[in-house]
Amino acid sequence: MSRPIDHNKIVILTGAGVSAESGLQTFRDSDGLWNNYNVADVATPQAWQRNPQLVLDFYNHRRSEAAKAQPNAAHLAIAELEKNFDVTVITQNVDDLHERAGSSNVIHIHGELNKVRSTLDPELIYNIGDKPIKPGDTCDKGAQLRPHIVWFGEIPEHMDTASQHLKTAGKVLVIGTSLAVYPAAGLLKKARHHAEKIIVALDIERKPYGYTWLRGKAGDIVPHIVNCWLEGRRP
Ligand code: OAD
């Protein structure tokens, strides 16, 4: 039997659009990263085999950009929800702006820029902060370190935990994702029929069934939704 939904539980599922107003590029918008880089050259295990320096340069640059960015009104509003609700943030983003805004429970399903891991033993994960990874930087077992990022062709992390959270949430708020990448986009279907479900984005591939789409900028719309929920009203 499925577990009942918890009306005090909110799941926030975010993508690159929630960090756009912090100055970080999205992927598929007209000024997005995938318009300037070929995914196959920088974000696949094959790219790492072929040209590790190019891959390191790409993520070293993104790490330094993310370190300079500040949380925006949407990140800060999401953190405010913890005053009254049990909140879990599930993010496809590899920046740490949710954590820096004050969110306590953040699940990164596509990895984290400020961590590195061993190419020999994936259990060996280290914090690197805003520092670059260089060829010759090694783990405790002597193997080269790589970005702690889920590349195309690799399996996203913590998907079972993320699904469980969605299945019991009374409210689900999806922000700034085109829903173009699976299995992450498939998580939306895990939310329950009776849950309140909203998506905030400038554009999406297709509106998911059962969700209300609020079209606009996260920094404008998310604080309004949060205020309504904190005051016990529907947005
Ligand atoms: P995309 O670039 O695919 O989508 C960004 C979404 O954010 C689009 O729906 C935009 O309309 C929306 N958006 C842009 N600016 C916004 C703003 N200010 N307020 C609200 N919405 C805004 O990014 P993701 O969906 O996150 O994966 O991409 C998913 C995955 O594809 C990423 O995690 C990454 C990428 O390849 C990996 O690298 C494995």
py3Dmol code that shows the C-alpha trace and the ligand (Angstrom):
import py3Dmol

protein = """\
ATOM      1  CA  MET A   1       0.000   0.000   0.000  1.00  0.00           C
ATOM      2  CA  SER A   2       1.323   3.486  -0.807  1.00  0.00           C
ATOM      3  CA  ARG A   3       2.086   5.857   2.040  1.00  0.00           C
ATOM      4  CA  PRO A   4      -0.326   8.799   2.581  1.00  0.00           C
ATOM      5  CA  ILE A   5       0.725  12.269   1.525  1.00  0.00           C
ATOM      6  CA  ASP A   6       2.022  14.608   4.206  1.00  0.00           C
ATOM      7  CA  HIS A   7       0.432  18.051   3.847  1.00  0.00           C
ATOM      8  CA  ASN A   8       3.318  19.634   5.708  1.00  0.00           C
ATOM      9  CA  LYS A   9       5.876  18.254   3.281  1.00  0.00           C
ATOM     10  CA  ILE A  10       7.109  20.274   0.298  1.00  0.00           C
ATOM     11  CA  VAL A  11       9.399  19.002  -2.434  1.00  0.00           C
ATOM     12  CA  ILE A  12      11.150  21.586  -4.601  1.00  0.00           C
ATOM     13  CA  LEU A  13      12.667  20.251  -7.833  1.00  0.00           C
ATOM     14  CA  THR A  14      15.035  22.694  -9.500  1.00  0.00           C
ATOM     15  CA  GLY A  15      17.022  23.087 -12.689  1.00  0.00           C
ATOM     16  CA  ALA A  16      19.378  25.648 -14.169  1.00  0.00           C
ATOM     17  CA  GLY A  17      16.661  28.327 -14.454  1.00  0.00           C
ATOM     18  CA  VAL A  18      16.563  28.850 -10.679  1.00  0.00           C
ATOM     19  CA  SER A  19      20.207  29.989 -10.810  1.00  0.00           C
ATOM     20  CA  ALA A  20      19.879  32.065 -14.011  1.00  0.00           C
ATOM     21  CA  GLU A  21      19.160  35.290 -12.093  1.00  0.00           C
ATOM     22  CA  SER A  22      22.338  34.627 -10.074  1.00  0.00           C
ATOM     23  CA  GLY A  23      24.225  34.986 -13.366  1.00  0.00           C
ATOM     24  CA  LEU A  24      24.814  31.278 -14.078  1.00  0.00           C
ATOM     25  CA  GLN A  25      24.098  30.100 -17.607  1.00  0.00           C
ATOM     26  CA  THR A  26      21.343  27.578 -18.269  1.00  0.00           C
ATOM     27  CA  PHE A  27      21.873  24.814 -20.838  1.00  0.00           C
ATOM     28  CA  ARG A  28      19.174  25.055 -23.499  1.00  0.00           C
ATOM     29  CA  ASP A  29      18.129  28.713 -23.540  1.00  0.00           C
ATOM     30  CA  SER A  30      19.405  30.770 -26.497  1.00  0.00           C
ATOM     31  CA  ASP A  31      22.431  31.916 -24.444  1.00  0.00           C
ATOM     32  CA  GLY A  32      22.779  28.477 -22.814  1.00  0.00           C
ATOM     33  CA  LEU A  33      25.927  26.386 -22.341  1.00  0.00           C
ATOM     34  CA  TRP A  34      24.895  23.759 -24.883  1.00  0.00           C
ATOM     35  CA  ASN A  35      24.787  26.445 -27.580  1.00  0.00           C
ATOM     36  CA  ASN A  36      28.474  27.160 -27.006  1.00  0.00           C
ATOM     37  CA  TYR A  37      29.778  23.683 -26.194  1.00  0.00           C
ATOM     38  CA  ASN A  38      29.136  20.273 -27.665  1.00  0.00           C
ATOM     39  CA  VAL A  39      27.856  17.965 -24.895  1.00  0.00           C
ATOM     40  CA  ALA A  40      29.859  15.091 -26.379  1.00  0.00           C
ATOM     41  CA  ASP A  41      33.104  17.097 -26.010  1.00  0.00           C
ATOM     42  CA  VAL A  42      32.787  18.054 -22.344  1.00  0.00           C
ATOM     43  CA  ALA A  43      30.104  16.074 -20.500  1.00  0.00           C
ATOM     44  CA  THR A  44      30.527  12.381 -21.319  1.00  0.00           C
ATOM     45  CA  PRO A  45      32.878   9.601 -20.115  1.00  0.00           C
ATOM     46  CA  GLN A  46      34.168   9.414 -23.726  1.00  0.00           C
ATOM     47  CA  ALA A  47      35.119  13.098 -23.640  1.00  0.00           C
ATOM     48  CA  TRP A  48      37.081  12.454 -20.440  1.00  0.00           C
ATOM     49  CA  GLN A  49      38.976   9.582 -22.109  1.00  0.00           C
ATOM     50  CA  ARG A  50      39.645  11.616 -25.269  1.00  0.00           C
ATOM     51  CA  ASN A  51      40.548  15.014 -23.886  1.00  0.00           C
ATOM     52  CA  PRO A  52      40.563  15.268 -20.074  1.00  0.00           C
ATOM     53  CA  GLN A  53      42.125  18.755 -20.165  1.00  0.00           C
ATOM     54  CA  LEU A  54      39.143  20.147 -22.116  1.00  0.00           C
ATOM     55  CA  VAL A  55      36.736  18.555 -19.627  1.00  0.00           C
ATOM     56  CA  LEU A  56      38.707  19.911 -16.657  1.00  0.00           C
ATOM     57  CA  ASP A  57      38.815  23.393 -18.212  1.00  0.00           C
ATOM     58  CA  PHE A  58      35.030  23.348 -18.732  1.00  0.00           C
ATOM     59  CA  TYR A  59      34.236  22.361 -15.126  1.00  0.00           C
ATOM     60  CA  ASN A  60      37.028  24.476 -13.582  1.00  0.00           C
ATOM     61  CA  HIS A  61      35.487  27.502 -15.279  1.00  0.00           C
ATOM     62  CA  ARG A  62      31.982  26.594 -14.151  1.00  0.00           C
ATOM     63  CA  ARG A  63      33.234  25.990 -10.572  1.00  0.00           C
ATOM     64  CA  SER A  64      34.805  29.433 -10.435  1.00  0.00           C
ATOM     65  CA  GLU A  65      31.657  31.077 -11.903  1.00  0.00           C
ATOM     66  CA  ALA A  66      29.432  29.280  -9.375  1.00  0.00           C
ATOM     67  CA  ALA A  67      31.693  30.316  -6.484  1.00  0.00           C
ATOM     68  CA  LYS A  68      31.352  33.995  -7.516  1.00  0.00           C
ATOM     69  CA  ALA A  69      27.538  33.796  -7.844  1.00  0.00           C
ATOM     70  CA  GLN A  70      25.165  34.667  -5.008  1.00  0.00           C
ATOM     71  CA  PRO A  71      21.793  33.079  -4.155  1.00  0.00           C
ATOM     72  CA  ASN A  72      18.883  35.032  -5.664  1.00  0.00           C
ATOM     73  CA  ALA A  73      15.363  35.797  -4.419  1.00  0.00           C
ATOM     74  CA  ALA A  74      14.105  32.349  -5.458  1.00  0.00           C
ATOM     75  CA  HIS A  75      16.811  30.413  -3.562  1.00  0.00           C
ATOM     76  CA  LEU A  76      16.242  32.604  -0.494  1.00  0.00           C
ATOM     77  CA  ALA A  77      12.452  32.197  -0.588  1.00  0.00           C
ATOM     78  CA  ILE A  78      12.773  28.401  -0.851  1.00  0.00           C
ATOM     79  CA  ALA A  79      14.916  28.387   2.296  1.00  0.00           C
ATOM     80  CA  GLU A  80      12.255  30.482   4.108  1.00  0.00           C
ATOM     81  CA  LEU A  81       9.725  27.675   3.637  1.00  0.00           C
ATOM     82  CA  GLU A  82      11.559  25.699   6.339  1.00  0.00           C
ATOM     83  CA  LYS A  83       9.975  28.052   8.930  1.00  0.00           C
ATOM     84  CA  ASN A  84       6.666  26.193   8.553  1.00  0.00           C
ATOM     85  CA  PHE A  85       7.262  23.114   6.396  1.00  0.00           C
ATOM     86  CA  ASP A  86       9.326  19.976   6.045  1.00  0.00           C
ATOM     87  CA  VAL A  87      11.193  20.880   2.851  1.00  0.00           C
ATOM     88  CA  THR A  88      13.363  18.749   0.574  1.00  0.00           C
ATOM     89  CA  VAL A  89      15.128  20.349  -2.375  1.00  0.00           C
ATOM     90  CA  ILE A  90      15.963  17.972  -5.220  1.00  0.00           C
ATOM     91  CA  THR A  91      18.212  19.730  -7.691  1.00  0.00           C
ATOM     92  CA  GLN A  92      19.719  18.965 -11.069  1.00  0.00           C
ATOM     93  CA  ASN A  93      22.067  21.880 -10.450  1.00  0.00           C
ATOM     94  CA  VAL A  94      25.699  21.350  -9.575  1.00  0.00           C
ATOM     95  CA  ASP A  95      26.109  24.754  -7.874  1.00  0.00           C
ATOM     96  CA  ASP A  96      25.606  25.133  -4.106  1.00  0.00           C
ATOM     97  CA  LEU A  97      23.321  28.176  -4.153  1.00  0.00           C
ATOM     98  CA  HIS A  98      20.466  26.364  -2.352  1.00  0.00           C
ATOM     99  CA  GLU A  99      22.789  25.463   0.513  1.00  0.00           C
ATOM    100  CA  ARG A 100      24.218  28.988   0.642  1.00  0.00           C
ATOM    101  CA  ALA A 101      20.669  30.405   0.734  1.00  0.00           C
ATOM    102  CA  GLY A 102      20.027  28.320   3.857  1.00  0.00           C
ATOM    103  CA  SER A 103      18.203  25.197   2.615  1.00  0.00           C
ATOM    104  CA  SER A 104      19.075  22.276   4.916  1.00  0.00           C
ATOM    105  CA  ASN A 105      17.993  19.239   2.892  1.00  0.00           C
ATOM    106  CA  VAL A 106      19.405  19.391  -0.631  1.00  0.00           C
ATOM    107  CA  ILE A 107      19.721  16.316  -2.836  1.00  0.00           C
ATOM    108  CA  HIS A 108      22.012  16.738  -5.858  1.00  0.00           C
ATOM    109  CA  ILE A 109      21.041  14.190  -8.503  1.00  0.00           C
ATOM    110  CA  HIS A 110      23.570  15.412 -11.132  1.00  0.00           C
ATOM    111  CA  GLY A 111      26.541  15.856  -8.785  1.00  0.00           C
ATOM    112  CA  GLU A 112      28.283  18.863  -7.243  1.00  0.00           C
ATOM    113  CA  LEU A 113      30.910  21.237  -8.630  1.00  0.00           C
ATOM    114  CA  ASN A 114      32.671  21.731  -5.296  1.00  0.00           C
ATOM    115  CA  LYS A 115      33.414  18.010  -4.956  1.00  0.00           C
ATOM    116  CA  VAL A 116      35.799  15.732  -6.824  1.00  0.00           C
ATOM    117  CA  ARG A 117      36.058  11.983  -6.904  1.00  0.00           C
ATOM    118  CA  SER A 118      38.576   9.295  -7.676  1.00  0.00           C
ATOM    119  CA  THR A 119      38.618   7.774 -11.159  1.00  0.00           C
ATOM    120  CA  LEU A 120      39.593   4.474  -9.484  1.00  0.00           C
ATOM    121  CA  ASP A 121      37.204   4.298  -6.526  1.00  0.00           C
ATOM    122  CA  PRO A 122      33.934   6.276  -6.867  1.00  0.00           C
ATOM    123  CA  GLU A 123      33.467   6.105  -3.076  1.00  0.00           C
ATOM    124  CA  LEU A 124      36.467   8.414  -2.636  1.00  0.00           C
ATOM    125  CA  ILE A 125      34.872  11.869  -2.786  1.00  0.00           C
ATOM    126  CA  TYR A 126      36.596  15.044  -1.581  1.00  0.00           C
ATOM    127  CA  ASN A 127      35.566  18.676  -1.111  1.00  0.00           C
ATOM    128  CA  ILE A 128      37.529  20.966  -3.392  1.00  0.00           C
ATOM    129  CA  GLY A 129      35.701  24.269  -2.795  1.00  0.00           C
ATOM    130  CA  ASP A 130      36.359  26.715  -5.641  1.00  0.00           C
ATOM    131  CA  LYS A 131      39.786  25.324  -6.570  1.00  0.00           C
ATOM    132  CA  PRO A 132      40.554  23.976 -10.059  1.00  0.00           C
ATOM    133  CA  ILE A 133      41.295  20.285 -10.687  1.00  0.00           C
ATOM    134  CA  LYS A 134      44.620  19.797 -12.475  1.00  0.00           C
ATOM    135  CA  PRO A 135      46.060  16.818 -14.329  1.00  0.00           C
ATOM    136  CA  GLY A 136      48.125  14.944 -11.722  1.00  0.00           C
ATOM    137  CA  ASP A 137      45.757  15.747  -8.809  1.00  0.00           C
ATOM    138  CA  THR A 138      45.192  12.323  -7.287  1.00  0.00           C
ATOM    139  CA  CYS A 139      43.068  10.478  -4.707  1.00  0.00           C
ATOM    140  CA  ASP A 140      44.488   8.627  -1.672  1.00  0.00           C
ATOM    141  CA  LYS A 141      44.968   5.571  -3.911  1.00  0.00           C
ATOM    142  CA  GLY A 142      47.025   7.531  -6.441  1.00  0.00           C
ATOM    143  CA  ALA A 143      44.431   7.773  -9.236  1.00  0.00           C
ATOM    144  CA  GLN A 144      43.513  10.978 -11.099  1.00  0.00           C
ATOM    145  CA  LEU A 145      40.636  13.006  -9.655  1.00  0.00           C
ATOM    146  CA  ARG A 146      37.642  13.909 -11.850  1.00  0.00           C
ATOM    147  CA  PRO A 147      34.700  16.287 -11.363  1.00  0.00           C
ATOM    148  CA  HIS A 148      31.954  14.829  -9.116  1.00  0.00           C
ATOM    149  CA  ILE A 149      29.451  15.384 -11.915  1.00  0.00           C
ATOM    150  CA  VAL A 150      26.997  12.970 -13.532  1.00  0.00           C
ATOM    151  CA  TRP A 151      27.878  12.975 -17.216  1.00  0.00           C
ATOM    152  CA  PHE A 152      25.601  11.900 -20.051  1.00  0.00           C
ATOM    153  CA  GLY A 153      25.616   8.103 -20.119  1.00  0.00           C
ATOM    154  CA  GLU A 154      26.124   7.886 -16.329  1.00  0.00           C
ATOM    155  CA  ILE A 155      23.484   7.126 -13.712  1.00  0.00           C
ATOM    156  CA  PRO A 156      22.018  10.041 -11.719  1.00  0.00           C
ATOM    157  CA  GLU A 157      22.492   9.850  -7.962  1.00  0.00           C
ATOM    158  CA  HIS A 158      19.950   9.404  -5.130  1.00  0.00           C
ATOM    159  CA  MET A 159      17.018   8.774  -7.503  1.00  0.00           C
ATOM    160  CA  ASP A 160      15.271   6.311  -5.148  1.00  0.00           C
ATOM    161  CA  THR A 161      15.445   8.742  -2.254  1.00  0.00           C
ATOM    162  CA  ALA A 162      14.200  11.549  -4.517  1.00  0.00           C
ATOM    163  CA  SER A 163      11.240   9.405  -5.676  1.00  0.00           C
ATOM    164  CA  GLN A 164      10.292   8.556  -2.095  1.00  0.00           C
ATOM    165  CA  HIS A 165      10.199  12.234  -1.156  1.00  0.00           C
ATOM    166  CA  LEU A 166       7.985  13.076  -4.141  1.00  0.00           C
ATOM    167  CA  LYS A 167       5.553  10.256  -3.385  1.00  0.00           C
ATOM    168  CA  THR A 168       4.714  11.661   0.042  1.00  0.00           C
ATOM    169  CA  ALA A 169       4.817  15.421  -0.658  1.00  0.00           C
ATOM    170  CA  GLY A 170       1.657  17.494  -0.180  1.00  0.00           C
ATOM    171  CA  LYS A 171       3.091  20.243  -2.386  1.00  0.00           C
ATOM    172  CA  VAL A 172       5.547  19.999  -5.286  1.00  0.00           C
ATOM    173  CA  LEU A 173       7.176  23.070  -6.821  1.00  0.00           C
ATOM    174  CA  VAL A 174       9.282  22.568  -9.959  1.00  0.00           C
ATOM    175  CA  ILE A 175      11.466  25.544 -10.939  1.00  0.00           C
ATOM    176  CA  GLY A 176      13.631  26.404 -13.943  1.00  0.00           C
ATOM    177  CA  THR A 177      13.942  23.120 -15.756  1.00  0.00           C
ATOM    178  CA  SER A 178      13.129  22.433 -19.402  1.00  0.00           C
ATOM    179  CA  LEU A 179      12.239  18.814 -18.484  1.00  0.00           C
ATOM    180  CA  ALA A 180      14.371  17.705 -21.428  1.00  0.00           C
ATOM    181  CA  VAL A 181      16.641  15.324 -19.506  1.00  0.00           C
ATOM    182  CA  TYR A 182      15.591  11.914 -18.206  1.00  0.00           C
ATOM    183  CA  PRO A 183      15.403  10.251 -15.755  1.00  0.00           C
ATOM    184  CA  ALA A 184      15.317  13.554 -13.806  1.00  0.00           C
ATOM    185  CA  ALA A 185      12.239  14.839 -15.691  1.00  0.00           C
ATOM    186  CA  GLY A 186      10.432  11.557 -14.952  1.00  0.00           C
ATOM    187  CA  LEU A 187      10.494  12.397 -11.230  1.00  0.00           C
ATOM    188  CA  LEU A 188       7.527  14.740 -11.737  1.00  0.00           C
ATOM    189  CA  LYS A 189       5.274  11.746 -12.355  1.00  0.00           C
ATOM    190  CA  LYS A 190       6.058  10.401  -8.877  1.00  0.00           C
ATOM    191  CA  ALA A 191       4.050  13.211  -7.273  1.00  0.00           C
ATOM    192  CA  ARG A 192       0.608  12.187  -6.062  1.00  0.00           C
ATOM    193  CA  HIS A 193      -2.690  13.059  -7.704  1.00  0.00           C
ATOM    194  CA  HIS A 194      -3.906  15.071  -4.704  1.00  0.00           C
ATOM    195  CA  ALA A 195      -0.666  16.989  -4.186  1.00  0.00           C
ATOM    196  CA  GLU A 196      -0.600  20.687  -5.121  1.00  0.00           C
ATOM    197  CA  LYS A 197       1.767  20.812  -8.117  1.00  0.00           C
ATOM    198  CA  ILE A 198       3.234  23.921  -9.745  1.00  0.00           C
ATOM    199  CA  ILE A 199       5.945  24.483 -12.339  1.00  0.00           C
ATOM    200  CA  VAL A 200       7.697  27.851 -12.761  1.00  0.00           C
ATOM    201  CA  ALA A 201       9.766  28.385 -15.924  1.00  0.00           C
ATOM    202  CA  LEU A 202      10.103  30.716 -18.868  1.00  0.00           C
ATOM    203  CA  ASP A 203       9.607  27.791 -21.269  1.00  0.00           C
ATOM    204  CA  ILE A 204       9.123  24.054 -20.996  1.00  0.00           C
ATOM    205  CA  GLU A 205       9.126  21.225 -23.551  1.00  0.00           C
ATOM    206  CA  ARG A 206       5.579  20.203 -22.605  1.00  0.00           C
ATOM    207  CA  LYS A 207       3.392  20.895 -19.581  1.00  0.00           C
ATOM    208  CA  PRO A 208       3.403  17.858 -17.328  1.00  0.00           C
ATOM    209  CA  TYR A 209      -0.028  16.405 -16.546  1.00  0.00           C
ATOM    210  CA  GLY A 210      -1.536  17.672 -13.298  1.00  0.00           C
ATOM    211  CA  TYR A 211       0.851  20.630 -12.906  1.00  0.00           C
ATOM    212  CA  THR A 212      -0.067  24.305 -13.116  1.00  0.00           C
ATOM    213  CA  TRP A 213       2.507  26.175 -15.198  1.00  0.00           C
ATOM    214  CA  LEU A 214       3.336  29.714 -14.009  1.00  0.00           C
ATOM    215  CA  ARG A 215       5.348  31.270 -16.816  1.00  0.00           C
ATOM    216  CA  GLY A 216       7.977  33.794 -15.745  1.00  0.00           C
ATOM    217  CA  LYS A 217      11.155  34.395 -13.813  1.00  0.00           C
ATOM    218  CA  ALA A 218      11.832  32.374 -10.695  1.00  0.00           C
ATOM    219  CA  GLY A 219      12.977  35.475  -8.790  1.00  0.00           C
ATOM    220  CA  ASP A 220       9.597  37.139  -9.398  1.00  0.00           C
ATOM    221  CA  ILE A 221       7.237  34.198  -8.974  1.00  0.00           C
ATOM    222  CA  VAL A 222       8.781  31.924  -6.329  1.00  0.00           C
ATOM    223  CA  PRO A 223       8.751  34.510  -3.478  1.00  0.00           C
ATOM    224  CA  HIS A 224       5.016  35.045  -4.153  1.00  0.00           C
ATOM    225  CA  ILE A 225       4.271  31.303  -4.007  1.00  0.00           C
ATOM    226  CA  VAL A 226       6.312  30.979  -0.810  1.00  0.00           C
ATOM    227  CA  ASN A 227       4.466  33.879   0.857  1.00  0.00           C
ATOM    228  CA  CYS A 228       1.109  32.329  -0.013  1.00  0.00           C
ATOM    229  CA  TRP A 229       2.125  28.944   1.371  1.00  0.00           C
ATOM    230  CA  LEU A 230       3.560  30.448   4.557  1.00  0.00           C
ATOM    231  CA  GLU A 231       0.251  32.314   5.041  1.00  0.00           C
ATOM    232  CA  GLY A 232      -1.777  29.154   4.381  1.00  0.00           C
ATOM    233  CA  ARG A 233      -3.200  30.372   1.051  1.00  0.00           C
ATOM    234  CA  ARG A 234      -3.131  28.877  -2.438  1.00  0.00           C
ATOM    235  CA  PRO A 235      -0.924  30.894  -4.834  1.00  0.00           C
TER     236      PRO A 235
END
"""
ligand_1 = """\
39
OAD
P 17.776 23.787 -19.239
O 18.749 24.782 -19.737
O 17.448 22.626 -20.103
O 16.403 24.503 -18.904
C 16.370 25.713 -18.178
C 14.937 26.053 -17.891
O 14.901 27.197 -17.050
C 14.091 26.393 -19.129
O 12.787 25.847 -18.936
C 14.030 27.932 -19.096
O 12.834 28.429 -19.681
C 14.021 28.158 -17.603
N 14.515 29.469 -17.172
C 15.556 30.204 -17.657
N 15.716 31.325 -16.938
C 14.758 31.299 -15.969
C 14.388 32.175 -14.908
N 15.043 33.314 -14.670
N 13.344 31.813 -14.124
C 12.658 30.658 -14.348
N 12.952 29.813 -15.340
C 13.982 30.120 -16.140
O 18.292 23.318 -17.795
P 17.895 22.020 -16.966
O 16.494 21.640 -17.191
O 18.351 22.241 -15.582
O 22.687 17.860 -16.926
O 18.834 20.935 -17.638
C 18.779 19.623 -17.180
C 20.127 18.987 -17.279
O 20.627 19.133 -18.623
C 21.199 19.640 -16.444
O 21.216 19.187 -15.105
C 22.453 19.257 -17.145
C 22.014 19.539 -18.566
O 22.673 18.884 -19.559
C 23.919 17.366 -16.919
O 24.915 18.044 -17.135
C 23.951 15.892 -16.651
"""
view = py3Dmol.view(width=600, height=400)
view.addModel(protein, "pdb")
view.setStyle({"model": 0}, {"cartoon": {"style": "trace"}})
view.addModel(ligand_1, "xyz")
view.setStyle({"model": 1}, {"stick": {}})
view.zoomTo()
view.show()
